[in-house]
């Protein structure tokens, strides 16, 4: 092992670590606000990457039908409630808006020549397609049992993950996909070639993390979410809607997930079922942070990426074992150091 | 008669008719059209619609089941086909591990099983149980021989291996170890990876450090692309060899410029236009055209393996019909014997010559050396 190899591996570890850090943060965010361990987060990653790949091949991503289907169910439920209680004009407007959004997306995706439009537009379309799935999924699968014990929420979360993997196979097929890099240039740093995509990943990750930090520290909505995370009941008494908080965090998680997918798609081949293992590594990071601390989770996730890269070099067949065994000493250390937290508040 | 009664009468008569329909020859098909090896299973499941529908004057009906790539589900599907449906033969499953787990059930019930799987372990070494298994893919060593010969003739002395950490990659590592030893080629690095790995930097650096003359990548489907792109990115300039697992159009699409010049050995299905006319070529061309008409895409070779199983059965059924009625143990026994006597039968993957010892039955007509030129598969000359 010489310096050049160490830098190459370090660069690789840092790239993966940055993605794991983003995922760790969204897992943490969703967990603290809603008590849901967001296992399907990985599916948002693969959906993002595969949708991008489908667009670059000039095909309308079939994910649009999932969006339409879920929006229809969502609107039907809303309508049913309207009819059962009383008809509220504002709510009706919202329903029309949601339906309109879904149809506009489908219209756009089927009429634009997707392969030719600039990559920024492709990214934007992908995000517009996937991000709404987050809040709709919260509304359909978690909102009705928002007060259920954390274990029930976990089980629903696992069910949703399994269902989404199946849907992914149906929509995207079993083939792996990879997309074009954002730009083709590379940078030379001493003897090591840095690919521009790795820089993109690291820069965008840092940008997102900083933006999140500022949003949570400075904006009213961010503070509302933080308040919900600290004390759900207290926040509710202050007029913060738990439904809004849930939907907002899910939208954020879907955004971070699909953005991560778009970022790593040019570097690696992703399959419809690759998401789980990626989000699981983010989860290891979140566990290192004790599912409470954001900075420690981010550092932990980067450490996971680094350890992964180096173990891949020394013992490629034991890579996963090494990464996931990491979690055990941290769990022991955590359980010895922290006081017992109530399961349900 | 009231409408209700008409309907119930219809139901009754249709249920009475059902046993008549059962007189057909029944073939079970088990594929993995969902789960991790769906890539292999989907073209196989799609091929069921193209399988021959009659043989020796009898109609053949197919019952297609999915095992979700899970060996336990494969066993369940096999038991269902054997005990409830009383099938005469089974085509499948898609996965090597899945196939290993059901051999005993096929053998116990005396049902011929035609496995379109990669690993040679399902028919070698021949045992009392494996007598019931036939394999419709080229054995790994047949493909490997072609590659090693090519390496030897181009003066390659050292190679590096990257394989998936599954039966496919492991069997290739084993086969290559034996063959390279004989050919005087040295394996200087052997690395493994998982299909879903998002990065291969470590493995490929290890290979680079050993600086072999050539690298062989043994991975099924599109997972064979990433090791190669990573190696190229890091500046590896030697020859890169792939196995027949990479013989997919997706390989070209995903690999782009990085896979230019790759050498692999596979069935001639990829380069049909360039191979001389032969019965195999005709069958494969017809299969590809029919498949395209039905599904709008070219089939992966995995689908051809299932079609071959159907053709083998079609070829064997007429002589088996002389010994017993479909659905009886005598018929299944005779079917197995007839399959074993298959001689010079052309199909999509090559020409089959089964013997009591060789239940795969390919010779060098089952493989050609192929390379990638200008983003297309071409015959290596």
Contacts between the chains, C-beta under 8 A, distances in Angstrom:
chain1	res1	chain2	res2	distance
A	5	B	205	5.4
A	5	B	209	7.5
A	8	B	201	6.1
A	8	B	205	6.2
A	8	B	234	7.4
A	9	B	201	6.1
A	9	B	202	6.3
A	9	B	205	7.1
A	12	B	199	5.4
A	12	B	201	4.0
A	12	B	202	7.6
A	15	B	199	7.7
A	16	B	198	6.4
A	16	B	199	6.0
A	166	B	34	6.9
A	169	B	34	5.9
A	169	B	38	5.9
A	173	B	42	7.3
A	174	B	38	3.7
A	174	B	39	4.0
A	174	B	41	7.8
A	174	B	42	5.9
A	174	B	221	7.9
A	175	B	39	6.3
A	175	B	221	7.5
A	175	B	222	5.5
A	175	B	250	4.9
A	176	B	221	7.5
A	176	B	222	3.8
A	176	B	223	6.8
A	176	B	225	7.3
A	176	B	250	7.4
A	176	B	254	6.5
A	177	B	254	7.2
A	178	B	225	7.7
A	178	B	254	5.5
A	193	B	233	8.0
A	195	B	233	7.2
A	264	B	198	6.5
A	267	B	198	7.5
A	267	B	199	7.4
A	268	B	197	7.9
A	268	B	198	4.2
A	268	B	199	6.3
A	268	B	226	6.6
A	269	B	222	6.0
A	269	B	223	7.0
A	269	B	225	5.8
A	269	B	226	5.0
A	269	B	254	6.2
A	270	B	198	7.6
A	271	B	195	7.3
A	271	B	196	6.4
A	271	B	222	7.7
A	273	B	36	6.6
A	273	B	196	7.1
A	274	B	196	4.7
A	274	B	198	7.1
A	277	B	196	5.4
A	278	B	198	6.5
A	308	B	199	7.8
A	309	B	199	7.0
A	309	B	201	6.4
A	309	B	202	6.2
A	310	B	202	7.3
A	311	B	202	7.6
A	312	B	197	7.9
A	312	B	199	7.0
A	312	B	200	7.6
A	312	B	201	6.8
A	312	B	202	3.1
A	312	B	203	6.4
A	313	B	201	7.7
A	313	B	202	3.4
A	313	B	203	7.7
A	313	B	205	6.1
A	313	B	206	6.2
A	314	B	202	7.6
A	316	B	191	5.0
A	316	B	192	5.1
A	316	B	193	6.2
A	316	B	202	6.2
A	316	B	203	4.9
A	316	B	206	7.4
A	317	B	165	5.7
A	317	B	192	4.6
A	319	B	194	7.7
A	319	B	197	7.7
A	319	B	202	7.8
A	320	B	194	6.8
